[in-house]
């Protein structure tokens, strides 16, 4: 998955985190001063931290998606050089561009990038094509040469397996994992006037939606034109119930999969056959289409960037969106809804059933063609070390360590923190098979057609199913995804 | 090299046995030098052409006969003959993309030609500020297409775009944004292209008019031709060669439209604005089906080549009819 990205707040947050980290380094006994780490001073600090010096003087080229996580990591690179003596250049690119650069580098067998952060939907493809260097030995036995602040036991097991394990081999460690959840305007839900009006209209209490039916009722209830009243204030601009990503883009597919799972649907049937036009999937798409009157205009050209912006600007009441944008909601410089947003699990079909949230995960992986594989492993371990992961959390990114999610300081300071772990535990992945890019492309086309009113859900998914079957020819049934 | 060769030959005396033999040797050596000159001067450009045109073309042909995907494990370049081309015949998405491209090219280039010619003629008649306005006309053209896309993305934003606001004020309520409905999205793309490229035609027209002789116009004036008649029967036919080249340029450019569509609509909503290049991009670089992408590319290449030939013939036929 990929999240919205390049924001001023994360740069600012990165600057703050850098200073915090440097402070923490010096407090942990490092003798290094400033960024000009000579071999001797690097060795000194490394001895304290336990990091191997075998790569001192070498340089690594890393590519990662342009997200808060990557920006924070880039700011922290002097700390990595301080500990290991390795110079790192990190290139940040948007999702599509990153995948293209990675594939071209892999197929050219050039090893331009030593370490790549790759989306897990490409794991199966890259692993089977032999592009990635396995790190099974790092997982089976505690790795040596890494700092004491890194432990493989601390990485959230489920997330690690989904992001980095393919057919019993390990190919990396989670770099940027996010899960979808429900954001809602807490302040509006708690408003007594709105509560009374809602109860009068729908016959039950206004509260964060637990079912899809409630989610739609709330969307309808809060959609109001300019000039209407919302929580006692007269609206100068229209207000909307929900946000929707409806562009012909992977963001649309990922959001819809929550609705589909919520109705009991999926892309593949239990016996591994394409099931795009299953009754459950059609119902889910009809349901999403029924939400469109309550979404801001322009939803058919919206991706996660636009939905995040709409929520930040306070123009929508609730949303099924990515948990790693919660930091943007609480950013005092860019958001109009600081302290007003609530975070909870994805609704279900019937109250009391287990929520299912879409997981997006990226993994740091070492290029098989790299000349610096051991140094690349050091980088991965450093990126997963506790101080770095905590900086990700405080800077608005998302970590991958159990200890960071259980950090009492973070739980008390970040309103969304507890929900992130809850949703991660409710999460399920998209297919990680090599055909994913084709599946995503064809499903996004059909969803876009339906949401823009060009076709009915049934017709579009029937057509999509035919293309889906053609795409999967020779690879059925899908028994491992 | 050529200078030294000329210096060796020019001073040779006109007659004399031994000297005649010497002349023959010199002439032969001149021919040899001339040959090497040609190789020396043309070789590098031929080499570059081979590298950047011929090699990719041959590689594309070879790729289109294979089954090669960068992400699917089983497809490593097996020879499949004409399978990819047969697949094109049943690919309704491809034909849809070709249809969208044809609409885009015909509408955009026609509008650009009409508007560009009118503006060009008007500017040519302008006594003052012609140079300043001509320079300003260059602005849309020299803006990177990607930036043009981003600019109009803001302008057409369904909630905050200023063009959306303007359209709502003049009663053209786009109802959810022009980019969010198939027909209006395609119309918007065509208009953006016209905005960007009509100045090109206008500039060509201005340059063409500057190069025209004045005597036919004077003769027409003496014969009492009206302004319209002068334009219709004197100027347009004389300007035709310039317009043909300009239209050809624009048509071949518009056929490979990508940037603005990619930024503004991504080919959507649905596939309403999926032009041919964007479709091929999706096949090659989102689905990573390079072999099928190569086959589509070759078909497009053949199509464009044919179209150029036909267009050139049509536009240059019966000049007097214009």
Interface residues (C-beta under 8 A of the other chain):
Chain A: X96 X100 X103 X106 X107 X122 X125 X126 X128 X129 X246 X247 X248 X249 X296 X297 X298 X299 X300 X301 X315 X434 X435 X437 X438 X440 X441 X445 X448 X449 X451 X452 X453 X454 X455 X474 X475
Chain B: X70 X71 X72 X73 X74 X157 X158 X159 X175 X176 X177 X179 X180 X181 X182 X265 X266 X267 X268 X269 X270 X271 X272 X282 X285 X286 X287 X288 X289
